[in-house]
Amino acid sequence: MDNCTGAEFHFQALKPDLILDAIESIGIYPETGLLALNSYENRVYQFRCDQGLRYVVKFYRPHRWSNEQIQEEHDYALELAAEDIPIAVPVVIEGKTLFEYQGYRFGLFPSIGGRAFEVDNLEQLESVGRFIGRIHQYGARQPFVYREPLTPAILGDESYRYLRESGIVSSSMQTAFFTVVEQVLDKAKQIWQQHHFTSIRLHGDLHPSNILWTPTGPGFVDLDDARQGPAVQDLWMMLTGDRQQQLLQIDLLLEGYQEFCDFDAKQLALIEPLRAFRMVHYNAWLTKRWQDPAFPMNFPWFADIKYWEQQTLAFKEQLSALNEPPLSLPSFN
């Protein structure tokens, strides 16, 4: 579903007048200008309407997700909100959350105010863990039908093949880069295959930027990458620093998490494989989107040979991390 043929040029036609017309077509009338938010995969804008309410409108990248996949994301967000989980939900207008205007699919969301979530704030970290536990408690009740799963084949192998065939990697770096990426993927898949886990509905891309801190606690945004997978996927991206710091962070996250949902400690062994798959997928994502003018503008270093030198080193370091013992907490032993 990640085919973006023609999408880059399609997005170029998404001018302010067209955006405003699309919003007004569903009976919402902006009274301010459009503030572009930090999103590259889709096009996202914040505005205030004539009723004084702040909204975020999200135009979906063509050809990426099917209507059924987007609708399943919307429905899941609404279900979580009904469980009193603080998550950004699409506005329902005449029974619909996914709209279309002149070939563009879009959704409207209330704007969630808040400041950045602080991963080094231990109190905030435990609170976030508690809400992730609640999300997973609900997410485990039934699987997604249309959203694609998180697998080594999709994130790792398919991304690797795309990178290899694209010719994006500087010719002088291809041998060194692809050799170490192959080693990383082989080791990551080996570890993955050694562990059996229950696959549940996930947020899927739960890095700190997708959590806002509000006066009442955390607020979760952006289910665009929601998918099936292991629970640890929604935990590991909040771990920073050295091993000792990460042990403290995961301990606090799980302390809150397990108030609502059991956690299989064996999944901690999947953290470095998941990181490896994300690294490969990230490079393939940038490659796929390179014809979108927003990408060379915001990621100019991607076309530089120094980038591939740095990535080769980063994958070597990741290979070392894959060969180290996984995180292990005494409370789970």
VENJONOR-V24795 format. One record per residue. RES is the residue in one small letter. NEAR is the number of other C-alpha atoms within 12 Angstrom. Layout:
RES;NEAR
RES;NEAR
//
This chain:
m;19
d;25
n;19
c;26
t;19
g;18
a;30
e;28
f;19
h;25
f;32
q;19
a;18
l;30
k;19
p;22
d;14
l;21
i;40
l;28
d;20
a;29
i;38
e;21
s;19
i;26
g;19
i;30
y;24
p;31
e;19
t;19
g;19
l;27
l;22
a;20
l;19
n;18
s;24
y;27
e;33
n;35
r;35
v;30
y;35
q;32
f;32
r;25
c;25
d;16
q;14
g;15
l;20
r;27
y;35
v;37
v;42
k;43
f;42
y;37
r;37
p;29
h;24
r;29
w;28
s;21
n;25
e;19
q;27
i;38
q;31
e;29
e;38
h;37
d;29
y;39
a;36
l;25
e;22
l;33
a;23
a;16
e;18
d;17
i;30
p;31
i;37
a;38
v;37
p;38
v;29
v;22
i;17
e;10
g;11
k;18
t;30
l;34
f;32
e;25
y;21
q;17
g;20
y;31
r;32
f;36
g;41
l;38
f;34
p;26
s;31
i;30
g;26
g;20
r;18
a;23
f;31
e;28
v;35
d;22
n;19
l;24
e;21
q;30
l;34
e;32
s;32
v;45
g;40
r;30
f;38
i;46
g;33
r;33
i;39
h;40
q;26
y;27
g;34
a;27
r;19
q;16
p;23
f;29
v;20
y;22
r;33
e;32
p;26
l;33
t;28
p;32
a;22
i;23
l;34
g;36
d;27
e;24
s;33
y;38
r;24
y;27
l;31
r;26
e;16
s;21
g;19
i;31
v;31
s;24
s;17
s;17
m;25
q;24
t;17
a;22
f;32
f;33
t;20
v;29
v;39
e;30
q;27
v;39
l;39
d;25
k;31
a;40
k;29
q;19
i;28
w;32
q;19
q;15
h;21
h;16
f;22
t;23
s;28
i;33
r;41
l;43
h;45
g;39
d;32
l;33
h;27
p;30
s;23
n;33
i;38
l;30
w;29
t;20
p;15
t;16
g;28
p;35
g;34
f;38
v;38
d;38
l;34
d;36
d;32
a;37
r;37
q;32
g;35
p;37
a;44
v;45
q;40
d;47
l;44
w;36
m;29
m;39
l;34
t;20
g;15
d;12
r;18
q;15
q;18
q;29
l;24
l;28
q;35
i;42
d;31
l;31
l;38
l;38
e;29
g;28
y;31
q;29
e;22
f;23
c;26
d;24
f;32
d;24
a;27
k;25
q;35
l;35
a;34
l;40
i;37
e;37
p;44
l;40
r;38
a;41
f;40
r;34
m;33
v;40
h;31
y;24
n;36
a;32
w;33
l;32
t;31
k;29
r;34
w;29
q;23
d;29
p;20
a;23
f;23
p;19
m;15
n;17
f;21
p;16
w;18
f;27
a;22
d;19
i;20
k;17
y;21
w;29
e;26
q;18
q;30
t;32
l;22
a;22
f;35
k;27
e;22
q;31
l;28
s;21
a;26
l;31
n;20
e;19
p;16
p;22
l;31
s;24
l;24
p;11
s;14
f;18
n;9
//
